[in-house]
Amino acid sequence: MNSLAHDGPGPWILLFPLVWAAVILGGITLLRRTARRGRPGPWGRPRAMDGERSPIALLGRRFAAGEIDEDEYWRRLSVLDEQFGPHAKGGPA
């Protein structure tokens, strides 16, 4: 009977470095894709997305914080929706 001690590990030993390289590359790819989508990675803050910089999002944050009341929110939202809404000319599609 052949044993590992007499014949050596054989050519399959090359499989282990390839598996570890795939694991490391997969982890790096996952971290980069997570950071690119604006979600916080393990060491960074989330990047602001385009929707978070929009005037409509700012208005929503002001309403949620209690800086403006509901009537003012709806009045300003109707004006902003005409200029920056999804169906506005020149607005984001």
C-alpha positions in Angstrom: 0.0 0.0 0.0 1.3 3.4 -0.9 1.4 6.1 1.8 1.9 9.8 1.6 5.2 9.6 3.5 6.8 7.5 0.8 5.5 9.0 -2.4 5.2 12.7 -1.5 2.1 14.9 -1.9 1.9 14.5 -5.6 0.8 17.1 -8.2 -2.6 17.8 -6.5 -0.7 19.9 -3.9 -0.9 22.8 -6.5 -4.7 22.9 -6.0 -4.4 24.5 -2.5 -2.6 27.7 -3.6 -5.1 28.1 -6.5 -8.1 27.7 -4.1 -6.6 30.3 -1.7 -5.9 32.7 -4.6 -9.6 32.3 -5.8 -10.8 33.0 -2.2 -8.7 36.1 -1.9 -9.6 37.5 -5.3 -13.3 36.8 -4.6 -13.1 38.7 -1.4 -11.4 41.7 -3.0 -13.9 41.7 -5.8 -16.8 41.6 -3.3 -15.4 44.5 -1.3 -14.8 46.6 -4.3 -18.3 46.0 -5.7 -19.8 46.8 -2.3 -17.9 50.1 -2.0 -18.8 51.0 -5.7 -22.5 50.7 -5.0 -22.4 53.3 -2.2 -22.7 50.9 0.7 -20.1 51.1 3.4 -17.3 48.6 3.1 -15.6 47.3 6.2 -13.4 50.4 6.6 -15.2 53.3 4.8 -18.2 55.6 4.9 -20.9 55.2 2.3 -20.5 57.5 -0.7 -23.3 59.8 -1.5 -25.4 58.6 -4.4 -26.9 60.9 -7.0 -30.4 60.4 -5.5 -29.2 61.6 -2.1 -28.0 64.9 -3.6 -31.3 65.7 -5.3 -33.4 68.5 -4.1 -36.4 66.2 -3.6 -34.3 64.0 -1.3 -33.1 67.0 0.6 -36.7 68.2 1.0 -37.7 64.7 2.3 -34.9 64.9 4.9 -36.0 68.3 6.0 -39.6 67.1 6.4 -38.4 64.0 8.4 -36.3 66.2 10.7 -39.3 68.4 11.4 -37.8 71.6 9.9 -40.9 72.1 7.6 -44.6 71.1 8.1 -46.6 68.8 5.9 -48.3 71.6 3.9 -45.0 73.3 3.0 -43.6 69.9 2.1 -46.3 69.1 -0.4 -46.3 72.6 -1.8 -42.5 72.5 -2.4 -42.6 68.9 -3.6 -45.1 69.8 -6.4 -42.8 72.6 -7.6 -39.6 70.4 -7.4 -41.4 67.5 -9.1 -42.0 69.6 -12.1 -38.4 70.6 -12.4 -36.5 67.5 -11.0 -39.0 64.7 -11.2 -38.7 61.6 -13.4 -40.9 63.0 -16.1 -39.4 66.5 -16.2 -37.6 67.8 -19.3 -33.9 67.6 -18.8 -34.4 65.8 -15.5 -32.9 62.5 -14.6 -34.5 59.6 -16.4 
